[in-house]
Amino acid sequence: LDFCLRQIIPFREIGMPVRNIPFLKNGKILDIGCGSGDFLKVMEGLGWQAFGVEPDCDAAKVAEGRGLRIVNSSFESADLKGQKFDVVTHSHVLEHVLNPSLFMTRISDLLNDHGKSVFIVPNANSFLADLCKSNWRGLEAPRHLHIPSKSGLEKMVRKIFKKSTVFSINRMFLGNLRSSLGKKKKGTFFGYRRWLFPKTLTILAWLLFPLFPDRGEELV
């Protein structure tokens, strides 16, 4: 279902976070690590007031040039002028920060009474993490400082948010598989450069996923 939805416009453009955000007319959304603002532009087009935080100067300038309200800073240092938000999102950001608990606590402080935070991180207990070990694409050492398990992430967010749900998704399996095999051996690895091996393993992973729903490549 996830694969099918991502082939449909605008789902393919928006990515995973939007499918867990209920529509709110004139709602305020903050995206941390917003890059050049692709996600925020889509959300703006859906009727949201879109704000972003982006530490990279070049990416922030591109986003500002698209008419978005951007703070060019790390999230920890960002001056958001006392604003409150209905939704705060971040995708593959938490694994890069020094103190995830403090990071999430600040997000909680920025939310309205009924606000919601939606984010995506790598899953330390994914199929490929076990299969590829130190060659797993999700490790990305030394850039990734923390890679949580589902149970570990649940423990952290339950201490910070009144209500929370954590689940895994498997949308990045094929890409991560190809990258992980490429790290394992230059040249060929069971013919991984051809389409048959990685796509066959991906189909198998999707068939098994309902039986092992916590073993996806990412946690949401």
Residue frames as qw, qx, qy, qz and C-alpha x, y, z in Angstrom:
[[0.000, 0.886, 0.464, 0.000, 0.00, 0.00, 0.00],
 [0.314, -0.780, 0.108, 0.531, 2.82, 2.39, 0.88],
 [0.397, -0.133, 0.604, 0.678, 4.54, 1.69, -2.47],
 [0.210, 0.592, 0.688, 0.364, 1.28, 2.24, -4.39],
 [0.113, -0.923, -0.312, 0.195, 0.47, 5.51, -2.60],
 [0.369, -0.634, 0.260, 0.627, 3.94, 6.87, -3.30],
 [0.371, 0.152, 0.651, 0.644, 3.33, 6.50, -7.04],
 [0.053, 0.794, 0.574, 0.195, 0.37, 8.87, -6.83],
 [0.177, 0.259, -0.087, 0.945, 0.73, 12.64, -7.02],
 [0.106, 0.855, -0.378, 0.338, 0.86, 14.39, -4.57],
 [0.867, -0.482, 0.127, -0.013, 1.81, 11.49, -2.25],
 [0.863, 0.208, -0.012, 0.461, 5.00, 10.79, -4.20],
 [0.271, 0.683, -0.126, 0.667, 6.10, 14.41, -3.81],
 [0.469, -0.749, 0.108, -0.456, 5.13, 14.80, -0.18],
 [0.322, 0.335, -0.817, 0.340, 6.72, 11.70, 1.31],
 [0.436, -0.277, -0.844, 0.141, 5.73, 9.79, 4.40],
 [0.083, -0.140, -0.537, 0.828, 5.02, 12.53, 6.99],
 [0.360, -0.042, -0.131, -0.923, 1.89, 14.00, 5.37],
 [0.600, -0.192, -0.683, -0.369, -0.06, 10.75, 5.63],
 [0.493, -0.374, -0.689, 0.377, 0.03, 11.01, 9.40],
 [0.062, -0.177, -0.215, 0.958, -1.01, 14.65, 9.61],
 [0.186, 0.670, 0.716, -0.058, -4.75, 15.41, 9.63],
 [0.226, 0.521, 0.281, 0.774, -5.71, 18.42, 7.53],
 [0.248, -0.681, -0.437, 0.533, -6.10, 21.65, 9.49],
 [0.312, 0.819, 0.285, 0.387, -7.20, 24.81, 7.71],
 [0.060, 0.882, -0.215, 0.414, -4.55, 27.51, 8.18],
 [0.867, -0.471, -0.003, 0.161, -2.62, 25.17, 10.46],
 [0.058, 0.887, -0.459, 0.017, 1.01, 26.06, 11.23],
 [0.988, -0.010, 0.016, 0.154, 3.66, 23.49, 10.39],
 [0.117, -0.854, 0.499, 0.093, 7.37, 23.61, 11.17],
 [0.965, 0.213, -0.098, 0.118, 9.79, 21.33, 9.32],
 [0.439, -0.781, 0.409, 0.175, 13.20, 20.92, 10.96],
 [0.420, -0.279, 0.729, 0.462, 16.02, 20.28, 8.50],
 [0.592, 0.612, 0.367, -0.375, 13.74, 21.44, 5.69],
 [0.593, 0.064, 0.544, 0.590, 16.47, 21.56, 3.03],
 [0.069, 0.031, 0.365, 0.928, 15.38, 23.53, -0.02],
 [0.366, 0.175, 0.347, -0.845, 11.75, 23.36, 1.10],
 [0.303, -0.027, -0.792, -0.529, 10.18, 20.74, -1.19],
 [0.241, -0.392, -0.871, 0.172, 8.04, 19.24, 1.57],
 [0.020, -0.485, -0.402, 0.777, 7.01, 22.66, 2.91],
 [0.220, 0.201, -0.373, -0.879, 5.97, 23.90, -0.54],
 [0.333, -0.230, -0.852, -0.333, 3.65, 20.94, -0.96],
 [0.237, -0.488, -0.730, 0.417, 2.18, 21.50, 2.50],
 [0.042, 0.368, 0.069, -0.926, 1.78, 25.21, 1.75],
 [0.290, 0.020, -0.613, -0.734, -0.11, 24.24, -1.38],
 [0.376, -0.364, -0.850, -0.067, -2.41, 22.12, 0.80],
 [0.319, -0.784, -0.290, -0.447, -3.33, 25.17, 2.88],
 [0.720, -0.508, -0.265, 0.392, -0.77, 25.12, 5.69],
 [0.019, -0.966, 0.242, -0.093, 1.26, 28.06, 7.02],
 [0.943, 0.100, -0.140, 0.286, 4.72, 26.66, 6.38],
 [0.193, -0.903, 0.375, -0.080, 7.86, 27.41, 8.40],
 [0.938, 0.165, -0.229, 0.203, 11.27, 25.77, 8.29],
 [0.421, -0.808, 0.393, 0.124, 14.59, 25.51, 10.10],
 [0.901, 0.377, -0.017, 0.213, 17.64, 24.68, 7.98],
 [0.563, -0.690, 0.196, 0.411, 21.31, 24.92, 9.08],
 [0.606, 0.083, 0.459, 0.645, 22.78, 24.79, 5.55],
 [0.026, 0.566, 0.007, -0.824, 23.09, 28.33, 4.18],
 [0.102, 0.149, -0.667, -0.723, 22.73, 27.39, 0.50],
 [0.135, -0.381, -0.901, -0.155, 19.65, 25.22, 1.06],
 [0.067, -0.629, -0.530, 0.565, 18.08, 27.88, 3.29],
 [0.062, 0.431, -0.218, -0.873, 18.56, 30.53, 0.59],
 [0.148, -0.091, -0.817, -0.549, 16.87, 28.29, -1.98],
 [0.154, -0.531, -0.822, 0.141, 13.92, 27.73, 0.37],
 [0.041, -0.615, -0.263, 0.743, 13.65, 31.46, 1.11],
 [0.060, 0.254, -0.495, -0.829, 13.76, 32.17, -2.62],
 [0.187, -0.298, -0.865, -0.357, 10.67, 30.01, -2.96],
 [0.358, -0.521, -0.138, -0.763, 8.79, 32.31, -0.59],
 [0.743, -0.400, -0.533, 0.060, 9.09, 30.14, 2.52],
 [0.326, -0.847, 0.235, -0.348, 9.69, 31.45, 6.03],
 [0.888, 0.083, -0.354, 0.280, 13.03, 29.93, 7.00],
 [0.430, -0.854, 0.291, -0.016, 15.33, 30.26, 9.99],
 [0.725, 0.503, -0.425, 0.202, 18.90, 29.56, 8.87],
 [0.261, -0.609, 0.606, -0.440, 20.22, 27.91, 12.02],
 [0.273, -0.014, -0.954, 0.126, 20.49, 24.66, 13.88],
 [0.488, -0.585, -0.536, -0.364, 17.24, 23.79, 15.57],
 [0.611, -0.441, -0.461, 0.469, 18.87, 24.00, 18.99],
 [0.298, -0.261, -0.071, 0.915, 19.88, 27.63, 18.34],
 [0.043, 0.461, 0.578, 0.672, 16.89, 28.71, 16.23],
 [0.100, 0.229, 0.384, -0.889, 15.01, 31.82, 17.37],
 [0.030, -0.414, -0.825, -0.384, 11.38, 31.05, 16.60],
 [0.120, -0.260, 0.037, -0.957, 10.12, 34.17, 18.38],
 [0.330, 0.030, 0.664, -0.670, 7.82, 32.37, 20.78],
 [0.609, 0.119, -0.396, -0.677, 5.70, 30.81, 18.04],
 [0.580, -0.046, 0.765, -0.275, 3.59, 27.72, 18.62],
 [0.324, 0.264, -0.702, -0.576, 2.86, 25.14, 15.93],
 [0.855, 0.003, 0.118, -0.505, 0.14, 22.63, 15.16],
 [0.985, 0.117, 0.059, 0.116, 2.63, 20.20, 13.63],
 [0.102, -0.806, 0.556, 0.174, 6.41, 19.84, 13.81],
 [0.972, 0.232, 0.045, 0.006, 8.08, 17.40, 11.42],
 [0.044, -0.762, 0.618, 0.191, 11.61, 16.20, 10.82],
 [0.967, 0.238, -0.003, -0.088, 12.86, 13.44, 8.54],
 [0.878, 0.116, -0.134, 0.445, 16.21, 11.73, 9.22],
 [0.055, 0.800, -0.229, 0.552, 17.37, 14.50, 11.53],
 [0.709, -0.648, 0.138, -0.242, 17.19, 12.98, 15.02],
 [0.958, -0.064, 0.010, 0.280, 20.02, 10.51, 14.35],
 [0.545, 0.531, -0.106, 0.640, 22.37, 13.46, 13.74],
 [0.239, -0.819, 0.098, -0.513, 21.79, 15.41, 16.97],
 [0.242, 0.380, -0.744, 0.494, 23.91, 15.16, 20.12],
 [0.159, 0.064, 0.763, -0.623, 21.01, 15.00, 22.58],
 [0.211, -0.301, -0.761, -0.535, 17.83, 13.47, 21.10],
 [0.276, -0.588, -0.715, 0.257, 15.86, 13.78, 24.34],
 [0.134, -0.531, -0.148, 0.823, 16.59, 17.51, 24.64],
 [0.042, 0.044, -0.573, -0.818, 15.83, 17.95, 20.95],
 [0.257, -0.429, -0.807, -0.315, 12.42, 16.30, 21.31],
 [0.248, -0.589, -0.563, 0.524, 11.66, 18.20, 24.51],
 [0.022, -0.352, 0.091, 0.931, 12.09, 21.48, 22.67],
 [0.196, -0.174, -0.716, -0.647, 9.74, 20.24, 19.97],
 [0.282, -0.540, -0.786, 0.111, 7.16, 19.43, 22.65],
 [0.177, -0.543, -0.304, 0.762, 7.48, 22.99, 24.00],
 [0.044, 0.192, -0.374, -0.906, 6.77, 24.40, 20.52],
 [0.145, -0.318, -0.859, -0.374, 3.50, 22.50, 20.04],
 [0.458, -0.332, -0.032, -0.824, 0.02, 23.84, 20.66],
 [0.579, -0.228, 0.594, -0.510, -2.14, 22.03, 23.20],
 [0.875, 0.225, 0.386, -0.184, -3.32, 19.58, 20.54],
 [0.325, 0.761, -0.493, -0.268, -0.17, 19.76, 18.45],
 [0.976, 0.044, 0.211, 0.021, 1.54, 16.79, 16.86],
 [0.063, -0.720, 0.623, 0.298, 5.12, 15.86, 15.99],
 [0.946, 0.272, 0.169, -0.055, 5.77, 13.46, 13.12],
 [0.002, 0.791, -0.584, -0.182, 9.29, 12.27, 12.33],
 [0.962, 0.242, -0.127, -0.024, 11.28, 9.51, 10.63],
 [0.248, -0.735, 0.632, 0.013, 14.52, 7.83, 11.76],
 [0.530, 0.308, -0.779, -0.132, 16.44, 4.68, 10.75],
 [0.868, -0.357, 0.046, -0.343, 15.44, 1.47, 12.52],
 [0.106, -0.621, 0.772, -0.088, 18.29, -0.31, 14.31],
 [0.546, -0.044, 0.818, -0.176, 16.30, -3.57, 14.23],
 [0.655, 0.508, -0.144, -0.541, 15.49, -3.59, 10.52],
 [0.967, 0.188, 0.169, 0.035, 15.88, -6.64, 8.26],
 [0.653, 0.653, -0.184, 0.336, 18.86, -5.10, 6.51],
 [0.223, -0.797, 0.456, -0.327, 20.54, -3.95, 9.72],
 [0.809, -0.306, 0.492, -0.103, 20.69, -7.62, 10.74],
 [0.896, 0.383, 0.187, 0.123, 21.59, -8.90, 7.26],
 [0.559, 0.716, -0.120, 0.400, 24.30, -6.40, 6.35],
 [0.715, -0.457, -0.220, 0.481, 25.76, -5.71, 9.80],
 [0.344, -0.593, 0.058, 0.725, 28.50, -3.06, 9.57],
 [0.212, 0.058, 0.574, 0.789, 27.76, -2.56, 5.85],
 [0.083, 0.711, 0.695, -0.068, 24.18, -1.47, 6.49],
 [0.229, 0.546, 0.245, 0.768, 23.44, 1.80, 4.69],
 [0.382, -0.825, -0.303, -0.284, 21.56, 3.16, 7.71],
 [0.713, -0.435, -0.199, 0.512, 24.66, 3.26, 9.91],
 [0.322, 0.838, 0.063, 0.435, 26.35, 6.13, 8.06],
 [0.642, -0.656, -0.036, 0.397, 29.10, 6.44, 10.67],
 [0.266, -0.246, -0.624, 0.693, 30.23, 8.92, 11.85],
 [0.182, -0.284, -0.223, -0.915, 27.36, 11.12, 10.61],
 [0.671, -0.470, -0.396, -0.416, 24.71, 9.15, 12.50],
 [0.022, -0.460, 0.647, -0.608, 25.20, 9.51, 16.24],
 [0.451, 0.011, 0.724, -0.521, 22.10, 7.60, 17.38],
 [0.466, 0.008, -0.679, -0.567, 20.07, 4.87, 15.68],
 [0.496, -0.192, 0.555, -0.639, 17.14, 3.81, 17.86],
 [0.062, -0.181, -0.974, -0.121, 15.25, 0.55, 18.12],
 [0.356, -0.529, -0.491, -0.594, 11.47, 0.71, 18.19],
 [0.622, -0.591, -0.489, 0.155, 11.35, -0.04, 21.93],
 [0.486, -0.235, -0.167, 0.825, 14.06, 2.53, 22.70],
 [0.004, -0.260, -0.264, -0.929, 12.32, 5.24, 20.69],
 [0.475, -0.591, -0.552, -0.348, 8.99, 4.43, 22.35],
 [0.596, -0.492, -0.427, 0.469, 10.52, 4.85, 25.80],
 [0.309, -0.092, -0.014, 0.947, 11.95, 8.25, 24.92],
 [0.158, -0.326, -0.365, -0.857, 8.88, 9.76, 23.28],
 [0.518, -0.579, -0.614, -0.141, 6.52, 8.50, 25.99],
 [0.492, -0.425, -0.364, 0.667, 8.50, 10.47, 28.56],
 [0.158, -0.134, 0.119, 0.971, 8.14, 13.66, 26.52],
 [0.346, -0.127, -0.406, -0.837, 4.74, 13.54, 24.79],
 [0.576, -0.072, 0.468, -0.666, 1.36, 12.87, 26.38],
 [0.863, 0.263, 0.380, -0.205, 0.40, 10.45, 23.62],
 [0.082, 0.641, -0.647, -0.405, 2.66, 8.69, 21.13],
 [0.932, 0.222, 0.267, -0.110, 2.70, 5.95, 18.50],
 [0.063, -0.645, 0.675, 0.353, 5.80, 4.39, 16.94],
 [0.892, 0.250, 0.366, -0.088, 5.70, 2.03, 13.95],
 [0.388, -0.389, 0.601, 0.580, 8.08, 0.91, 11.22],
 [0.671, 0.662, 0.063, -0.328, 7.87, 1.34, 7.45],
 [0.741, -0.146, 0.535, 0.379, 9.85, -0.32, 4.67],
 [0.506, 0.841, 0.121, -0.152, 9.81, 2.23, 1.84],
 [0.108, 0.860, -0.484, -0.122, 13.64, 2.49, 1.65],
 [0.863, -0.210, 0.457, 0.046, 14.40, -1.24, 1.51],
 [0.821, 0.475, 0.186, 0.258, 15.49, -1.43, -2.13],
 [0.257, 0.889, -0.211, 0.316, 17.66, 1.69, -2.03],
 [0.469, -0.716, 0.486, -0.178, 19.29, 0.70, 1.25],
 [0.927, -0.023, 0.364, 0.083, 19.87, -2.83, -0.02],
 [0.706, 0.636, 0.015, 0.311, 21.67, -1.62, -3.13],
 [0.018, 0.876, -0.347, 0.334, 23.80, 0.80, -1.11],
 [0.695, -0.539, 0.456, -0.139, 24.62, -1.83, 1.52],
 [0.929, 0.158, 0.281, 0.185, 25.67, -4.41, -1.07],
 [0.502, 0.792, -0.109, 0.330, 27.75, -1.80, -2.84],
 [0.269, -0.815, 0.445, -0.257, 29.63, -1.15, 0.40],
 [0.879, -0.285, 0.379, -0.052, 30.14, -4.86, 0.98],
 [0.675, -0.093, 0.562, 0.470, 32.00, -5.54, -2.23],
 [0.227, 0.631, -0.281, -0.686, 33.01, -3.53, -5.24],
 [0.130, 0.181, -0.856, -0.466, 32.06, -5.00, -8.59],
 [0.644, -0.208, -0.500, -0.541, 29.38, -7.63, -8.17],
 [0.232, -0.164, 0.806, -0.520, 27.70, -9.32, -5.22],
 [0.389, 0.329, 0.854, -0.109, 25.45, -12.15, -6.41],
 [0.215, 0.413, 0.598, 0.652, 24.87, -9.97, -9.46],
 [0.079, -0.672, -0.515, 0.526, 23.50, -7.10, -7.39],
 [0.015, -0.352, 0.256, 0.900, 24.22, -4.64, -10.21],
 [0.207, -0.219, -0.757, -0.580, 21.54, -6.36, -12.23],
 [0.475, -0.319, 0.012, -0.820, 17.91, -5.82, -11.28],
 [0.730, -0.178, -0.612, -0.247, 17.03, -9.42, -10.39],
 [0.542, -0.113, -0.692, 0.464, 18.71, -10.02, -7.02],
 [0.022, -0.028, -0.410, 0.911, 17.87, -6.78, -5.15],
 [0.513, -0.089, -0.164, -0.838, 14.32, -6.60, -6.47],
 [0.693, -0.157, -0.686, -0.154, 13.67, -10.27, -5.71],
 [0.406, -0.143, -0.665, 0.611, 14.88, -9.77, -2.14],
 [0.178, -0.034, 0.152, -0.972, 12.77, -6.60, -1.89],
 [0.643, -0.173, -0.438, -0.605, 9.64, -8.49, -2.93],
 [0.644, -0.173, -0.719, 0.195, 10.44, -11.16, -0.34],
 [0.192, -0.046, -0.491, 0.849, 10.90, -8.48, 2.32],
 [0.400, -0.102, -0.064, -0.909, 7.54, -6.94, 1.46],
 [0.706, -0.188, -0.595, -0.334, 5.83, -10.33, 1.65],
 [0.595, -0.181, -0.663, 0.417, 7.36, -10.99, 5.08],
 [0.047, 0.299, -0.232, 0.925, 6.79, -7.48, 6.41],
 [0.613, -0.438, -0.173, -0.634, 3.20, -8.13, 7.66],
 [0.870, -0.262, -0.407, 0.092, 4.61, -11.00, 9.74],
 [0.628, -0.266, -0.226, 0.696, 7.43, -8.84, 11.15],
 [0.120, 0.894, 0.322, 0.288, 5.95, -5.31, 11.24],
 [0.397, -0.889, 0.092, 0.206, 8.71, -3.90, 13.47],
 [0.721, -0.227, 0.410, 0.511, 11.53, -4.79, 11.06],
 [0.478, 0.831, 0.224, 0.177, 11.13, -2.03, 8.45],
 [0.623, 0.290, -0.084, 0.722, 14.03, 0.21, 7.47],
 [0.023, 0.388, -0.145, 0.910, 12.58, 3.27, 9.21],
 [0.196, -0.491, -0.749, 0.399, 10.62, 4.21, 12.30],
 [0.079, -0.528, -0.280, -0.798, 7.86, 6.82, 12.28]]
